Amino acid sequence: GLSRAPGGWLREVIAQINRSPSRVISIDFPSGLFSEVPVEDPESIVKASLTLTFQQPKLVFLLPSAYQFVGQWEILDIGLSDDFIEQLEDCHELVDHQLARQFLRQKGRFDHKGTAGHSLLMGGSFGKIGAVILASKAALRAGSGLVSVYVPKCGYDPLQTANPEVMVEVDDEQYIQFFNFRTKPTAIGIGPGLGTHIKTKEGFVKFLKSHSDPLVLDADALNIISEHDEIKELIPAKSILTPHPREFERLAGPWANDFEKLEKQQEFARRYNCVVILKGAYTSITQGSKIFFNGSGNPALATAGSGDVLTGILTGLLAQGYAPLQAGILGVFLHGRAADIGIENEESQESFIASDIPKFYGRAVKELH
């Protein structure tokens, strides 16, 4: 029942608890921690081994700054209305199997590759073709009926060898500069391995000026966009942006704490009419109001190329007609769940690599079905 940071004798009690070698269990909240107020005095907060909270995880539980206080947490169902919680706009919600299952579709009996969407992945540069290989394989695993890639000429042989299921178009020798693909995709993902060569930047900005359909934007596409505010204005409506924290800082500016970071995420999504997926533990997803936090995944995803795989999954879902926010929620959940299944069955967190995500993605989908 604290209404302010503990002081005096109460602070000393908390310090004594934190010095104890005993297992510490907090009910609802670790004392001294607040749901939507930044931590000011770490020494005035109980460091729990386990927190048992009610119905929904508190917002602060999902933020990096609170991990040392909350420890492991579990939700106790006390009978509040799930339907009411889902209807709230300005709040947060944890994405679990039940929520993800609401969005997942099954292919119809008479569907064929022409009705299951056509994904185009644009990216790659000399030495970074692997990023597009990972993304295009993930788009296929996500169910896209057709997948094309647009890469520099140096990527042609690696892609035709590594992913025989994809179609390949080429640009300049070692980097993309023209963005003059001939295929007619239903969704485009840009960024993995793209590079920031001056000709690439110029060609990308020119492409944005002539393209109005939603895109999936990642990696160097985001880095180019972050260089000038006028480029941000060119982001097509309903696009999906997938920055990690450093990329988002370049896009939206620095923040003082995790709560301000979330406010910037919502503000950016509203201003540019897009879906922002801020990657990390409990990846946050918003279209400007409600924030969804992903409940799947583990530290095995902290490996090179896992973001490229996510770009491919999101592009594949968008190509099949999923709404951008639905694609974001479902794609992030399945991406994380594939990593969970991987380390539950075959790999360790240390040995897991990005190409394992498409390997276990199908099992994650089957769980939801």
NUVEXNU-587928 format. One line per field, with one value per residue (C-alpha): residue number from 1; x, y, z; residue in three letters. Coordinates in steps of 0.02 Angstrom, whole numbers. Layout:
residues N
segu	[NUM|...];
u	[X|...];
v	[Y|...];
w	[Z|...];
lovo	[ALA|...];
***
This chain:
residues 369
segu	[1|2|3|4|5|6|7|8|9|10|11|12|13|14|15|16|17|18|19|20|21|22|23|24|25|26|27|28|29|30|31|32|33|34|35|36|37|38|39|40|41|42|43|44|45|46|47|48|49|50|51|52|53|54|55|56|57|58|59|60|61|62|63|64|65|66|67|68|69|70|71|72|73|74|75|76|77|78|79|80|81|82|83|84|85|86|87|88|89|90|91|92|93|94|95|96|97|98|99|100|101|102|103|104|105|106|107|108|109|110|111|112|113|114|115|116|117|118|119|120|121|122|123|124|125|126|127|128|129|130|131|132|133|134|135|136|137|138|139|140|141|142|143|144|145|146|147|148|149|150|151|152|153|154|155|156|157|158|159|160|161|162|163|164|165|166|167|168|169|170|171|172|173|174|175|176|177|178|179|180|181|182|183|184|185|186|187|188|189|190|191|192|193|194|195|196|197|198|199|200|201|202|203|204|205|206|207|208|209|210|211|212|213|214|215|216|217|218|219|220|221|222|223|224|225|226|227|228|229|230|231|232|233|234|235|236|237|238|239|240|241|242|243|244|245|246|247|248|249|250|251|252|253|254|255|256|257|258|259|260|261|262|263|264|265|266|267|268|269|270|271|272|273|274|275|276|277|278|279|280|281|282|283|284|285|286|287|288|289|290|291|292|293|294|295|296|297|298|299|300|301|302|303|304|305|306|307|308|309|310|311|312|313|314|315|316|317|318|319|320|321|322|323|324|325|326|327|328|329|330|331|332|333|334|335|336|337|338|339|340|341|342|343|344|345|346|347|348|349|350|351|352|353|354|355|356|357|358|359|360|361|362|363|364|365|366|367|368|369];
u	[0|146|109|289|465|500|613|674|646|546|695|802|678|689|879|877|763|880|1031|944|997|816|703|597|419|324|135|64|217|391|373|442|416|280|186|210|343|530|648|734|809|854|898|717|643|628|725|609|655|474|328|150|38|-146|-234|-113|73|102|179|343|368|393|531|719|742|630|701|819|672|534|634|527|342|182|3|-137|-310|-433|-579|-572|-654|-532|-655|-658|-468|-450|-570|-465|-373|-245|-168|-50|-81|32|26|3|-56|-237|-219|-105|-225|-362|-264|-198|-282|-278|-252|-407|-429|-421|-284|-131|32|-53|-181|-62|29|191|330|474|629|747|920|1092|1260|1432|1471|1292|1193|1157|1032|919|941|876|732|673|676|574|445|422|403|274|162|193|144|282|442|556|716|797|984|1147|1221|1346|1199|1128|1227|1217|1029|994|1100|1038|852|799|617|640|650|793|809|971|1027|1206|1361|1391|1247|1069|1044|904|759|683|611|490|389|220|222|82|206|383|514|668|826|917|1099|1053|1202|1209|1308|1265|1189|1084|1020|975|886|791|727|672|582|491|430|346|278|122|84|135|313|410|561|711|898|983|815|780|954|930|757|827|950|822|647|587|626|519|374|391|354|199|45|21|202|286|449|558|697|805|832|983|895|741|847|912|732|647|786|851|743|772|689|590|422|477|539|364|287|406|358|173|203|308|176|37|133|185|31|132|160|319|393|528|631|699|639|449|456|329|209|97|0|-6|-125|-128|41|57|204|261|256|361|548|707|889|928|861|1008|1103|1152|1015|864|797|816|711|577|574|542|404|316|330|260|111|78|84|-53|-171|-147|-177|-12|-46|-107|46|156|77|67|237|330|244|281|461|486|393|502|653|566|529|708|788|656|697|866|972|1042|1024|1209|1204|1041|1066|950|927|853|702|625|669|554|428|310|296|250|110|47|34|-85|-187];
v	[0|119|284|348|279|206|303|295|133|58|79|-9|-155|-172|-165|-305|-411|-386|-440|-600|-763|-823|-843|-684|-693|-532|-528|-416|-300|-297|-164|4|-30|65|15|172|273|258|187|327|239|56|30|63|-81|-264|-379|-528|-701|-727|-607|-674|-544|-541|-563|-463|-424|-245|-133|-114|-304|-299|-168|-197|-79|-184|-356|-353|-318|-427|-585|-722|-680|-779|-723|-780|-776|-691|-691|-519|-505|-545|-472|-306|-300|-333|-189|-60|53|147|3|-143|-327|-479|-583|-767|-921|-873|-700|-755|-894|-766|-698|-857|-917|-1086|-1108|-1158|-1318|-1229|-1103|-1104|-1008|-868|-838|-854|-690|-636|-571|-466|-447|-307|-296|-368|-293|-366|-470|-459|-570|-693|-571|-582|-771|-784|-662|-746|-919|-852|-775|-946|-1030|-898|-961|-838|-924|-839|-756|-646|-560|-404|-399|-337|-450|-523|-603|-697|-860|-872|-849|-968|-1097|-1072|-1043|-1133|-1090|-902|-797|-674|-503|-404|-223|-154|-261|-244|-141|-89|83|77|-12|-51|-225|-295|-415|-364|-417|-403|-352|-286|-298|-188|-173|-335|-316|-164|-56|133|172|347|276|156|300|404|259|211|387|398|231|294|447|338|199|212|31|-29|-91|-191|-83|-148|-126|-8|49|119|193|287|349|410|529|664|706|735|553|496|588|470|312|235|227|63|11|-102|-39|-162|-66|-130|0|84|99|169|297|357|369|449|524|475|439|458|295|145|233|379|254|179|351|389|225|268|447|391|263|393|530|421|308|148|-5|4|-158|-118|-276|-350|-456|-434|-350|-207|-182|-31|63|217|177|6|-79|-267|-353|-519|-663|-787|-798|-811|-751|-876|-742|-629|-691|-619|-630|-658|-486|-528|-684|-579|-461|-610|-679|-510|-484|-658|-626|-454|-530|-652|-511|-497|-321|-238|-241|-421|-471|-386|-471|-644|-636|-582|-715|-857|-796|-805|-968|-1051|-1007|-1077|-1241|-1248|-1243|-1354|-1492|-1482|-1328|-1230|-1042|-1028|-1142|-1077|-977|-873|-1008|-1119|-1003|-1054|-1234|-1231|-1103|-1237|-1320|-1152|-1132|-1309|-1269|-1126|-1229];
w	[0|-23|-109|-116|-110|62|180|359|454|309|193|323|330|140|147|277|167|20|125|177|92|100|-50|-64|-131|-167|-182|-320|-317|-241|-106|-161|-348|-440|-597|-701|-610|-647|-516|-421|-270|-305|-122|-69|-172|-122|-237|-255|-313|-367|-387|-385|-466|-512|-680|-787|-773|-716|-847|-753|-750|-938|-936|-921|-774|-659|-691|-541|-424|-495|-528|-602|-603|-615|-645|-529|-607|-489|-610|-690|-862|-1003|-1131|-1039|-1028|-1216|-1256|-1162|-1284|-1180|-1086|-1113|-1146|-1144|-1303|-1262|-1357|-1335|-1408|-1551|-1597|-1629|-1778|-1857|-2016|-2101|-2287|-2382|-2479|-2647|-2605|-2717|-2727|-2823|-2686|-2538|-2567|-2653|-2541|-2603|-2493|-2542|-2466|-2462|-2508|-2534|-2379|-2312|-2429|-2288|-2212|-2365|-2373|-2195|-2225|-2386|-2308|-2162|-2281|-2360|-2191|-2142|-2283|-2423|-2586|-2686|-2628|-2732|-2682|-2753|-2720|-2796|-2929|-2805|-2714|-2863|-2848|-2657|-2658|-2802|-2711|-2533|-2569|-2729|-2691|-2713|-2872|-2890|-2971|-2969|-2961|-2965|-2935|-2747|-2680|-2724|-2800|-2930|-2840|-3010|-2981|-3110|-3004|-2930|-2747|-2621|-2483|-2478|-2340|-2353|-2251|-2208|-2262|-2369|-2320|-2320|-2478|-2541|-2701|-2597|-2491|-2643|-2728|-2570|-2541|-2723|-2701|-2546|-2640|-2771|-2660|-2551|-2498|-2324|-2307|-2178|-2135|-2040|-2014|-2137|-2207|-2034|-2020|-2183|-2130|-1964|-2048|-2092|-2030|-2208|-2249|-2102|-2181|-2331|-2229|-2312|-2200|-2104|-2128|-1999|-1923|-1825|-1735|-1594|-1455|-1534|-1703|-1618|-1525|-1693|-1757|-1607|-1501|-1328|-1176|-990|-936|-999|-978|-1085|-1214|-1227|-1242|-1385|-1468|-1460|-1516|-1666|-1718|-1707|-1798|-1944|-1946|-1932|-1823|-1719|-1655|-1526|-1512|-1351|-1206|-1205|-1376|-1377|-1523|-1548|-1679|-1568|-1425|-1343|-1321|-1341|-1257|-1328|-1204|-1303|-1336|-1235|-1239|-1378|-1497|-1452|-1604|-1772|-1903|-1791|-1839|-2023|-1995|-1910|-2060|-2174|-2063|-2054|-2242|-2273|-2160|-2234|-2409|-2360|-2313|-2126|-2061|-2009|-1821|-1830|-1931|-1802|-1652|-1731|-1816|-1660|-1554|-1677|-1698|-1510|-1489|-1621|-1514|-1359|-1448|-1513|-1343|-1265|-1388|-1472|-1445|-1298|-1286|-1329|-1483|-1557|-1719|-1828|-1960|-1823|-1810|-1978|-1934|-1781|-1846|-1914|-1744|-1667|-1795|-1764|-1578|-1616|-1740];
lovo	[GLY|LEU|SER|ARG|ALA|PRO|GLY|GLY|TRP|LEU|ARG|GLU|VAL|ILE|ALA|GLN|ILE|ASN|ARG|SER|PRO|SER|ARG|VAL|ILE|SER|ILE|ASP|PHE|PRO|SER|GLY|LEU|PHE|SER|GLU|VAL|PRO|VAL|GLU|ASP|PRO|GLU|SER|ILE|VAL|LYS|ALA|SER|LEU|THR|LEU|THR|PHE|GLN|GLN|PRO|LYS|LEU|VAL|PHE|LEU|LEU|PRO|SER|ALA|TYR|GLN|PHE|VAL|GLY|GLN|TRP|GLU|ILE|LEU|ASP|ILE|GLY|LEU|SER|ASP|ASP|PHE|ILE|GLU|GLN|LEU|GLU|ASP|CYS|HIS|GLU|LEU|VAL|ASP|HIS|GLN|LEU|ALA|ARG|GLN|PHE|LEU|ARG|GLN|LYS|GLY|ARG|PHE|ASP|HIS|LYS|GLY|THR|ALA|GLY|HIS|SER|LEU|LEU|MET|GLY|GLY|SER|PHE|GLY|LYS|ILE|GLY|ALA|VAL|ILE|LEU|ALA|SER|LYS|ALA|ALA|LEU|ARG|ALA|GLY|SER|GLY|LEU|VAL|SER|VAL|TYR|VAL|PRO|LYS|CYS|GLY|TYR|ASP|PRO|LEU|GLN|THR|ALA|ASN|PRO|GLU|VAL|MET|VAL|GLU|VAL|ASP|ASP|GLU|GLN|TYR|ILE|GLN|PHE|PHE|ASN|PHE|ARG|THR|LYS|PRO|THR|ALA|ILE|GLY|ILE|GLY|PRO|GLY|LEU|GLY|THR|HIS|ILE|LYS|THR|LYS|GLU|GLY|PHE|VAL|LYS|PHE|LEU|LYS|SER|HIS|SER|ASP|PRO|LEU|VAL|LEU|ASP|ALA|ASP|ALA|LEU|ASN|ILE|ILE|SER|GLU|HIS|ASP|GLU|ILE|LYS|GLU|LEU|ILE|PRO|ALA|LYS|SER|ILE|LEU|THR|PRO|HIS|PRO|ARG|GLU|PHE|GLU|ARG|LEU|ALA|GLY|PRO|TRP|ALA|ASN|ASP|PHE|GLU|LYS|LEU|GLU|LYS|GLN|GLN|GLU|PHE|ALA|ARG|ARG|TYR|ASN|CYS|VAL|VAL|ILE|LEU|LYS|GLY|ALA|TYR|THR|SER|ILE|THR|GLN|GLY|SER|LYS|ILE|PHE|PHE|ASN|GLY|SER|GLY|ASN|PRO|ALA|LEU|ALA|THR|ALA|GLY|SER|GLY|ASP|VAL|LEU|THR|GLY|ILE|LEU|THR|GLY|LEU|LEU|ALA|GLN|GLY|TYR|ALA|PRO|LEU|GLN|ALA|GLY|ILE|LEU|GLY|VAL|PHE|LEU|HIS|GLY|ARG|ALA|ALA|ASP|ILE|GLY|ILE|GLU|ASN|GLU|GLU|SER|GLN|GLU|SER|PHE|ILE|ALA|SER|ASP|ILE|PRO|LYS|PHE|TYR|GLY|ARG|ALA|VAL|LYS|GLU|LEU|HIS];
***
